[in-house]
Amino acid sequence: MRTSLIEENTFKKFMESYSSYYHYLHDPLYYEYISSIQEVHLLGLYEDDELMGVSMLSAIPILKKYRQFTSHTGPLIKGFTNEKLKFFLMEVENYVKDQKALMIIHSPYHIYQIRDAEGEVTDSTVNNREIADVYKDLRYTHHGFTKQLVNEELLRHQAVLDIRGDETDILNHMNSTTRYNTRASERMNVQLRYLGQDEYDRFIKMYKETEARIGYDPVDVKRLKNLISILEERLFVTLSYVDLEAYMKRLETELADLESDKFDMQKKIDAGEGTKRMKNRLGEQKNLVTSKGDRLEKIRAMQAAHGNIIELSTAMYYYNNHEMVYLFSGSNPEFSMFMGTNYTTWQMIKKAKTLGLERFNFFGLTGDFTEASGDYGVYQFKKGYNPVIEELPGTFYKTFNRPVYKIAQKLNRIE
C-alpha cells in the first residue's frame, strides 16, 4: 500500500462509487464548500494502482505558520480493515506533520459496537471495538465514550433502520404504537410535499420553535441555511400538512356508512330478527357513530379557527450512496393528533427505498437511554421503528510541537 496526493476529480470519482459509511462532511458537495473557504488537502490510499481510500483534510491556520487539521469523519477505505486504517493514519500523520500541523482531529464514521433498540450491547459480527485501539496505539488522545452532546464532536450513537424488506415487512417491524400512528396518519388525509428554495424559512421557523420548546441544543440559523445551501442537491426539505376539507368529506362518508349500518341493525332487532350478538354490536355501533360525529365536529371547529390547510411538521433529509439521514425536524404540538411526523417518516422511508438505499438513519442519540436523558422523547420516537443503534468510537486528536501548541492555547487560537 502507498499514499499520495490526489486531484479533486479523482476524489469525486472515488466518491461516486463509494457505497459504505460516509457522513455528509465527506460528501463532494461539502468538499466544494469547505475548499472554497479553507485550505483542503486530498490524500489517496493505493493498493498497487487501485485507489482504495481517500482522506479529505481541511486546515485552519494557527499563528500564521501552523495548522490544525480535521479529517471530516474519515478516512474512507474500501474493504475496510483496521490494518488498512492504521497504515493510512500513519501516512496521514506524516503528511500533516510536513505541513506544520499543531493538531489533527479524527471522528471516524465507523461502528464501534451495535446496540439493540433498548440500548443494550449486542454480540454483532460488525462490532469493531478494536478500532479505538488503533488510535490508542498511534498515541491519539480519545475524547471519551461520551453519552451527551459534546460541541467538539458528533453524537456517538445513531438509530438505523434496515429498509431492505418490502413495506409490509418494515411496518410489521415497528412496535404496535408506531405502526398504528403511521396508519392513522394516512387515514386522516395527511399529505407531504417538498419545500422549494423560497420556502426554506418555513422549515427553519418550525424547527427553531421546536428546538426552543423541547430544549434541543440550539443550531444557529445561519448554519442551517448554510447546510441547506451546501447539500441542496442531496436534500429533501419536507412539510406535512392536512387538508381539513378533504378530511371532513372522508369523515362524513364514514359517518354515513356507520349510521346506515346502525339503522339496518336496529330495523332487524325491532322486527324480532336480531340475535343477541347483533344487540351487543348495536351498542358498539352507536358508540362508533357518536365518536365519529364528535371527531367531525372537532375538525369543523378546527377549520373555523385555523383555516383549511394545517401545517403539521417539517424536516430535512440528506441522502448519499449508502443511506438516507434524518437530520432535523420540527412539529406543531397543537396538531399532534394528526401525527405528521409519523407520516413524514414513513413517506421518506419509502422514498429512500425508491432511491435504491438499504438504510434509513435516524441519526443522533446521546447514548443515555434512561428517562433522565434530555433526548429521551426523541429516543422513544426512534425506538418505535425498532432500529439497531450504531455506536461510533468518538473523537480522537493528536498534538504536535507541544511548546507552540501551549502558546496557541494561551492565545485562544486553538478551536
C-alpha positions as CSV (number, residue, x, y, z in Angstrom):
1,M,0.0,0.0,0.0
2,R,1.0,3.6,-0.6
3,T,-0.4,7.1,-0.3
4,S,-0.1,10.2,-2.5
5,L,-1.9,13.4,-3.0
6,I,-4.9,13.1,-5.4
7,E,-6.7,15.6,-7.6
8,E,-10.2,16.9,-7.0
9,N,-11.6,14.9,-9.9
10,T,-10.0,11.7,-8.6
11,F,-11.6,12.3,-5.2
12,K,-15.0,12.9,-6.7
13,K,-14.8,9.9,-9.0
14,F,-14.0,7.7,-6.0
15,M,-17.0,9.1,-4.1
16,E,-19.3,8.3,-7.0
17,S,-18.9,4.6,-6.4
18,Y,-18.2,4.6,-2.7
19,S,-21.1,2.8,-1.0
20,S,-20.0,2.3,2.6
21,Y,-20.2,4.6,5.6
22,Y,-19.7,8.3,5.0
23,H,-21.0,11.4,6.7
24,Y,-22.2,14.4,4.7
25,L,-19.0,16.1,5.9
26,H,-17.2,13.9,3.4
27,D,-19.7,14.5,0.5
28,P,-18.2,16.1,-2.6
29,L,-20.8,18.8,-2.2
30,Y,-19.3,19.6,1.2
31,Y,-15.9,19.5,-0.3
32,E,-17.0,22.1,-2.8
33,Y,-18.0,24.3,0.1
34,I,-15.1,23.8,2.5
35,S,-12.5,24.1,-0.2
36,S,-13.8,27.5,-1.0
37,I,-13.2,28.9,2.5
38,Q,-10.4,26.7,3.9
39,E,-7.2,25.0,2.7
40,V,-8.1,21.4,1.8
41,H,-5.7,18.5,1.1
42,L,-6.8,15.3,-0.6
43,L,-4.8,12.1,0.1
44,G,-5.4,8.7,-1.6
45,L,-4.6,5.2,-0.4
46,Y,-3.5,2.9,-3.2
47,E,-3.2,-0.9,-3.3
48,D,-1.0,-1.5,-6.4
49,D,-2.5,1.1,-8.8
50,E,-6.1,0.9,-7.4
51,L,-7.4,3.7,-5.3
52,M,-8.7,2.1,-2.2
53,G,-9.3,5.0,0.1
54,V,-9.4,8.8,0.4
55,S,-8.8,11.3,3.2
56,M,-10.2,14.8,3.0
57,L,-8.2,17.1,5.3
58,S,-9.2,20.7,5.9
59,A,-6.7,23.0,7.6
60,I,-7.2,26.1,9.8
61,P,-4.2,28.4,10.1
62,I,-2.8,28.9,13.7
63,L,-0.2,31.6,14.4
64,K,0.2,32.1,10.7
65,K,2.8,29.4,10.3
66,Y,1.0,26.3,11.7
67,R,-2.3,24.4,11.0
68,Q,-5.0,22.5,12.7
69,F,-6.2,19.6,10.6
70,T,-9.6,17.9,10.6
71,S,-10.3,14.7,8.7
72,H,-14.1,15.1,8.2
73,T,-15.1,11.8,9.7
74,G,-12.6,10.0,7.5
75,P,-10.6,8.4,6.2
76,L,-12.8,6.4,3.9
77,I,-11.5,2.9,2.9
78,K,-13.0,0.3,0.5
79,G,-12.7,-3.1,2.0
80,F,-12.1,-1.5,5.4
81,T,-9.9,-3.3,7.9
82,N,-8.2,-1.9,11.0
83,E,-4.8,-2.7,9.4
84,K,-5.6,-0.5,6.4
85,L,-6.8,2.2,8.7
86,K,-3.7,2.1,10.8
87,F,-1.4,2.4,7.7
88,F,-3.5,5.2,6.3
89,L,-3.5,7.1,9.6
90,M,0.3,6.9,9.9
91,E,0.7,8.2,6.3
92,V,-1.8,11.0,7.0
93,E,0.1,11.9,10.2
94,N,3.5,12.0,8.3
95,Y,1.9,14.2,5.7
96,V,0.3,16.8,8.1
97,K,3.5,17.0,10.2
98,D,5.3,18.0,7.0
99,Q,2.6,20.7,6.6
100,K,3.3,22.2,10.1
101,A,0.4,20.6,11.9
102,L,-0.1,21.5,15.5
103,M,-3.1,19.1,15.8
104,I,-5.1,16.6,13.9
105,I,-8.7,15.6,14.7
106,H,-10.4,12.4,13.7
107,S,-14.0,11.4,14.3
108,P,-14.2,8.1,12.4
109,Y,-17.6,7.3,10.9
110,H,-17.3,3.6,11.7
111,I,-19.1,1.2,14.0
112,Y,-17.6,0.7,17.4
113,Q,-20.4,-1.6,18.6
114,I,-24.1,-2.4,17.9
115,R,-26.8,-1.9,20.5
116,D,-30.4,-3.1,20.2
117,A,-33.4,-0.7,20.3
118,E,-33.3,-0.9,24.1
119,G,-29.7,0.4,24.1
120,E,-28.2,-3.0,25.1
121,V,-24.9,-4.0,23.5
122,T,-25.3,-7.0,21.1
123,D,-22.9,-9.6,20.0
124,S,-22.8,-8.4,16.4
125,T,-20.4,-9.6,13.8
126,V,-19.8,-5.9,12.8
127,N,-18.7,-4.8,16.3
128,N,-15.2,-3.3,16.0
129,R,-14.1,-2.3,19.4
130,E,-10.5,-2.7,18.3
131,I,-10.8,0.5,16.2
132,A,-10.3,2.5,19.4
133,D,-7.1,0.5,20.0
134,V,-5.8,1.6,16.5
135,Y,-5.8,5.2,17.6
136,K,-4.5,4.4,21.1
137,D,-1.6,2.5,19.6
138,L,-0.8,5.6,17.5
139,R,-0.9,7.7,20.7
140,Y,-4.0,9.6,20.0
141,T,-6.0,11.1,22.8
142,H,-9.6,9.9,23.0
143,H,-12.3,12.5,23.9
144,G,-14.0,9.7,25.6
145,F,-17.1,7.4,25.2
146,T,-19.4,10.3,25.7
147,K,-23.1,10.0,26.4
148,Q,-24.1,13.6,25.8
149,L,-23.8,16.3,23.3
150,V,-20.2,17.5,23.1
151,N,-19.8,20.5,20.9
152,E,-16.4,19.4,19.7
153,E,-17.6,16.2,18.2
154,L,-20.5,14.4,16.5
155,L,-23.0,12.4,18.6
156,R,-21.7,8.9,19.1
157,H,-25.0,7.0,18.7
158,Q,-27.3,6.7,15.8
159,A,-30.5,4.7,15.3
160,V,-30.5,2.9,11.9
161,L,-33.3,1.1,10.2
162,D,-32.8,-1.7,7.7
163,I,-35.2,-1.0,4.9
164,R,-34.3,-3.9,2.5
165,G,-37.6,-5.6,3.1
166,D,-40.9,-4.7,1.5
167,E,-43.2,-2.1,3.0
168,T,-45.2,-4.7,4.9
169,D,-42.1,-6.1,6.5
170,I,-40.9,-2.7,7.6
171,L,-44.4,-1.9,9.1
172,N,-44.5,-5.2,10.9
173,H,-41.1,-4.5,12.3
174,M,-42.3,-1.3,14.1
175,N,-43.8,-1.5,17.5
176,S,-47.6,-1.5,17.6
177,T,-48.0,2.1,18.6
178,T,-45.7,3.4,15.9
179,R,-47.4,1.2,13.3
180,Y,-50.9,2.3,14.4
181,N,-49.9,6.0,14.3
182,T,-48.4,5.6,10.9
183,R,-51.6,4.0,9.5
184,A,-53.8,6.5,11.4
185,S,-52.0,9.5,9.8
186,E,-52.8,8.0,6.4
187,R,-56.5,7.7,7.2
188,M,-56.6,11.4,8.3
189,N,-55.6,12.6,4.8
190,V,-52.2,13.9,6.0
191,Q,-50.1,14.8,2.9
192,L,-46.5,15.7,2.2
193,R,-44.7,18.0,-0.1
194,Y,-41.1,19.1,-0.7
195,L,-40.3,22.7,0.0
196,G,-38.7,24.9,-2.7
197,Q,-35.8,27.3,-2.2
198,D,-38.2,30.2,-1.5
199,E,-39.9,28.2,1.3
200,Y,-36.9,27.0,3.4
201,D,-37.6,29.7,6.0
202,R,-40.8,27.8,6.8
203,F,-38.7,24.8,7.8
204,I,-36.3,26.9,9.8
205,K,-39.1,28.7,11.7
206,M,-40.8,25.5,12.8
207,Y,-37.6,23.8,13.6
208,K,-36.4,26.7,15.8
209,E,-39.8,26.8,17.6
210,T,-39.5,23.1,18.3
211,E,-35.9,23.4,19.4
212,A,-36.8,26.1,22.0
213,R,-39.9,24.1,23.2
214,I,-38.1,20.8,23.7
215,G,-34.7,22.2,24.8
216,Y,-32.5,21.0,21.9
217,D,-29.0,22.4,21.8
218,P,-29.5,25.4,19.6
219,V,-28.4,25.3,15.9
220,D,-27.6,28.7,14.5
221,V,-30.0,29.8,11.8
222,K,-27.0,30.8,9.7
223,R,-25.6,27.2,10.0
224,L,-29.0,25.7,8.9
225,K,-29.2,28.0,5.9
226,N,-25.6,27.3,5.0
227,L,-26.1,23.5,5.3
228,I,-29.2,23.6,3.0
229,S,-27.3,25.7,0.5
230,I,-24.3,23.3,0.5
231,L,-26.2,20.0,0.3
232,E,-29.3,21.1,-1.6
233,E,-28.7,18.6,-4.5
234,R,-29.0,15.8,-2.0
235,L,-31.6,17.1,0.4
236,F,-35.3,16.8,0.8
237,V,-36.9,19.6,2.9
238,T,-40.4,18.4,3.7
239,L,-43.6,19.8,5.0
240,S,-46.5,17.7,6.2
241,Y,-50.0,19.1,6.3
242,V,-53.6,18.2,6.4
243,D,-56.4,19.4,4.2
244,L,-59.4,19.7,6.6
245,E,-62.0,19.9,3.9
246,A,-60.9,16.7,2.3
247,Y,-60.7,15.0,5.8
248,M,-64.2,16.2,6.7
249,K,-65.6,14.7,3.5
250,R,-64.0,11.4,4.4
251,L,-65.4,11.6,7.9
252,E,-68.9,12.4,6.6
253,T,-68.8,9.4,4.3
254,E,-67.6,7.2,7.2
255,L,-70.3,8.6,9.5
256,A,-73.0,8.0,6.9
257,D,-71.8,4.4,6.5
258,L,-71.8,3.8,10.2
259,E,-75.3,5.3,10.6
260,S,-76.6,3.2,7.8
261,D,-75.3,0.0,9.4
262,K,-76.8,1.1,12.7
263,F,-80.2,1.7,11.1
264,D,-80.1,-1.7,9.5
265,M,-79.3,-3.4,12.8
266,Q,-82.0,-1.5,14.6
267,K,-84.5,-2.4,11.9
268,K,-83.8,-6.1,12.2
269,I,-83.9,-6.0,16.0
270,D,-87.3,-4.1,16.0
271,A,-88.6,-6.8,13.6
272,G,-87.6,-9.5,16.0
273,E,-84.9,-10.8,13.7
274,G,-81.9,-9.6,15.7
275,T,-79.6,-12.0,17.6
276,K,-78.0,-11.4,21.0
277,R,-74.7,-10.8,19.3
278,M,-76.4,-8.2,17.0
279,K,-77.8,-6.4,20.0
280,N,-74.3,-6.2,21.5
281,R,-72.9,-5.0,18.2
282,L,-75.7,-2.3,18.0
283,G,-74.4,-0.8,21.2
284,E,-70.9,-0.8,19.8
285,Q,-72.2,0.7,16.6
286,K,-73.9,3.6,18.5
287,N,-70.6,4.3,20.2
288,L,-68.8,4.4,16.9
289,V,-71.4,6.8,15.4
290,T,-71.1,9.1,18.4
291,S,-67.3,9.0,18.3
292,K,-67.2,9.7,14.6
293,G,-69.7,12.5,15.0
294,D,-67.6,14.1,17.7
295,R,-64.5,13.9,15.6
296,L,-66.3,15.6,12.7
297,E,-67.5,18.4,14.9
298,K,-63.9,18.8,16.3
299,I,-62.5,19.1,12.8
300,R,-65.2,21.6,11.8
301,A,-64.3,23.8,14.8
302,M,-60.6,23.5,13.9
303,Q,-61.3,24.6,10.4
304,A,-63.3,27.6,11.6
305,A,-60.4,28.6,13.9
306,H,-57.4,27.9,11.8
307,G,-58.4,27.6,8.2
308,N,-58.5,24.7,5.8
309,I,-54.7,23.8,5.5
310,I,-53.0,23.0,8.7
311,E,-49.2,22.6,8.7
312,L,-48.1,19.8,10.9
313,S,-44.3,19.2,10.7
314,T,-41.2,19.9,8.8
315,A,-37.9,18.1,8.3
316,M,-34.7,17.9,6.5
317,Y,-33.2,14.7,5.0
318,Y,-29.8,14.1,3.3
319,Y,-29.0,11.0,1.2
320,N,-25.9,9.6,-0.4
321,N,-24.9,6.3,-1.9
322,H,-25.2,4.5,1.4
323,E,-28.2,5.8,3.3
324,M,-30.9,8.5,3.9
325,V,-30.3,10.5,7.0
326,Y,-33.0,12.3,9.1
327,L,-31.1,15.5,10.1
328,F,-33.5,17.9,11.6
329,S,-37.3,18.2,12.2
330,G,-39.9,20.4,13.9
331,S,-43.6,20.0,14.6
332,N,-46.6,21.9,15.7
333,P,-47.7,20.4,19.0
334,E,-51.2,21.9,18.7
335,F,-52.0,19.5,15.9
336,S,-50.1,16.4,17.2
337,M,-53.3,14.4,16.8
338,F,-52.6,14.2,13.0
339,M,-49.2,12.6,13.7
340,G,-47.5,14.5,10.9
341,T,-44.0,13.3,11.9
342,N,-45.0,9.7,11.7
343,Y,-46.5,10.3,8.3
344,T,-43.4,12.1,7.0
345,T,-41.0,9.4,8.4
346,W,-43.0,6.7,6.6
347,Q,-43.1,8.6,3.3
348,M,-39.3,9.2,3.5
349,I,-38.5,5.6,4.3
350,K,-40.4,4.7,1.1
351,K,-38.6,7.5,-0.8
352,A,-35.3,6.0,0.4
353,K,-36.3,2.6,-1.0
354,T,-37.1,4.2,-4.4
355,L,-33.6,5.6,-4.4
356,G,-32.2,2.1,-4.0
357,L,-31.0,2.7,-0.4
358,E,-30.8,0.0,2.2
359,R,-30.6,2.1,5.3
360,F,-32.6,4.8,6.9
361,N,-30.6,6.7,9.5
362,F,-32.5,8.4,12.3
363,F,-29.1,10.0,13.2
364,G,-28.0,11.3,16.6
365,L,-28.8,10.0,20.0
366,T,-26.8,10.9,23.1
367,G,-26.4,7.3,24.2
368,D,-28.2,7.9,27.5
369,F,-31.3,5.6,27.2
370,T,-32.8,6.4,30.6
371,E,-35.8,8.6,31.3
372,A,-33.5,11.2,32.8
373,S,-31.8,11.9,29.5
374,G,-32.5,15.2,27.7
375,D,-33.3,13.4,24.5
376,Y,-35.5,10.6,25.9
377,G,-38.6,11.7,23.9
378,V,-36.6,11.7,20.7
379,Y,-35.1,8.3,21.6
380,Q,-38.6,6.9,22.3
381,F,-39.9,8.1,18.9
382,K,-36.9,6.5,17.1
383,K,-37.2,3.3,19.2
384,G,-40.7,2.8,17.9
385,Y,-39.3,1.8,14.5
386,N,-37.2,-0.9,16.2
387,P,-33.9,0.1,14.8
388,V,-30.4,-1.0,15.7
389,I,-28.3,1.6,17.4
390,E,-24.8,2.0,16.0
391,E,-22.3,3.3,18.5
392,L,-19.4,5.2,16.9
393,P,-15.9,5.3,18.6
394,G,-15.9,9.1,19.1
395,T,-13.3,11.7,18.6
396,F,-9.5,11.3,18.7
397,Y,-6.9,14.0,18.5
398,K,-3.2,14.3,18.5
399,T,-1.0,17.3,19.1
400,F,2.4,18.1,17.7
401,N,5.1,20.6,18.7
402,R,3.7,20.9,22.3
403,P,5.5,24.2,23.2
404,V,3.9,26.0,20.2
405,Y,0.6,24.3,20.9
406,K,0.6,25.6,24.5
407,I,1.3,29.1,23.3
408,A,-1.6,28.9,20.8
409,Q,-3.9,27.6,23.6
410,K,-3.0,30.6,25.8
411,L,-3.7,32.9,22.9
412,N,-7.0,31.2,22.3
413,R,-6.0,30.2,18.8
414,I,-7.0,26.5,19.1
415,E,-10.6,25.8,18.2
